[in-house]
Amino acid sequence: MESAADKLESVRANIARMCKPARRKPEDVTLIAVSKTHPAECITPLLEAGHRVFGENRVQEAAGKWPRLREEYRDVELHLIGQLQSNKAEEAVELFDYIHSLDRPSLLKALAKAMEKTGRRVPCFVQVNIGDEEQKGGCPIAEVPQFLEKVRGADIPVAGLMCLPPSDIEAAPFFAFLAKLAKDNGVEGLSMGMSGDYETAVQLGATHVRVGTALFGTRG
Ligand SMILES: *Cc1c(COP(=O)(O)O)cnc(C)c1O
């Protein structure tokens, strides 16, 4: 069986391989190991292999796992990649180093207030509803410029744009479109690509890929 360290090495190698033709540097791509649903004992091998950047999609679950792991591995960088309810904004700001799901004015307000109160300025990615899907979160494409202005106006550091393209359809055009949106709006970071498509995302400029299954195996 492939160990966690082996899987980590192969994902890293794939990222490096895709960087080359795109004339990008592997160190400019942050690999976020998405550990949602996986218990601490599955995460420890990756920490032992030296990995430090992790993603979770629920505040509650992360609050249950990470404070203890962080006592031992103090330089962990934790990313919130899932939908965030406004009433959990303060807890999220205390726990996470980056938030990838800022997508609406009500959440912006809650996050600004939480950052004011805690004194922590957590960089946020603005999530874009890139496939215009009703059931998905994300700021509508047409509203991205104004929303980014609001985020900057609230003194929240903009880390970049994030997307979760429609499933069952080629992701590349959506990644390319997100990259263009970022460029047009003077935004540097691009959080895009998961286990099935992170290589494509890297070719198209992803600065942050969110990889779960390829590192931890399938979720129960
Ligand atoms: C779960 C999740 C991922 C990781 O998905 P895998 O296919 O397991 O790599 C990435 N991004 C978001 C927003 C997720 O919820």
The ligand as an SDF file (V2000), in Angstrom:
LIG
                    3D

 15 15  0  0  0  0  0  0  0  0999 V2000
  -13.6360   18.3480   -0.4760 C   0  0  0  0  0  0  0  0  0  0  0  0
  -13.1850   19.5440   -1.2180 C   0  0  0  0  0  0  0  0  0  0  0  0
  -11.9960   19.5190   -1.9700 C   0  0  0  0  0  0  0  0  0  0  0  0
  -11.1440   18.2660   -2.1450 C   0  0  0  0  0  0  0  0  0  0  0  0
  -11.7750   17.3680   -2.9910 O   0  0  0  0  0  0  0  0  0  0  0  0
  -11.0480   16.0110   -3.4890 P   0  0  0  0  0  0  0  0  0  0  0  0
  -11.7780   15.6740   -4.7290 O   0  0  0  0  0  0  0  0  0  0  0  0
  -11.2030   15.0150   -2.4080 O   0  0  0  0  0  0  0  0  0  0  0  0
   -9.6300   16.3480   -3.7540 O   0  0  0  0  0  0  0  0  0  0  0  0
  -11.5980   20.6930   -2.5880 C   0  0  0  0  0  0  0  0  0  0  0  0
  -12.3130   21.8290   -2.4810 N   0  0  0  0  0  0  0  0  0  0  0  0
  -13.4610   21.8960   -1.7740 C   0  0  0  0  0  0  0  0  0  0  0  0
  -14.1980   23.1770   -1.6950 C   0  0  0  0  0  0  0  0  0  0  0  0
  -13.9300   20.7610   -1.1170 C   0  0  0  0  0  0  0  0  0  0  0  0
  -15.0740   20.8250   -0.4220 O   0  0  0  0  0  0  0  0  0  0  0  0
  1  2  1  0
  2  3  1  0
  2 14  2  0
  3  4  1  0
  3 10  2  0
  4  5  1  0
  5  6  1  0
  6  7  2  0
  6  8  1  0
  6  9  1  0
 10 11  1  0
 11 12  2  0
 12 13  1  0
 12 14  1  0
 14 15  1  0
M  END
$$$$
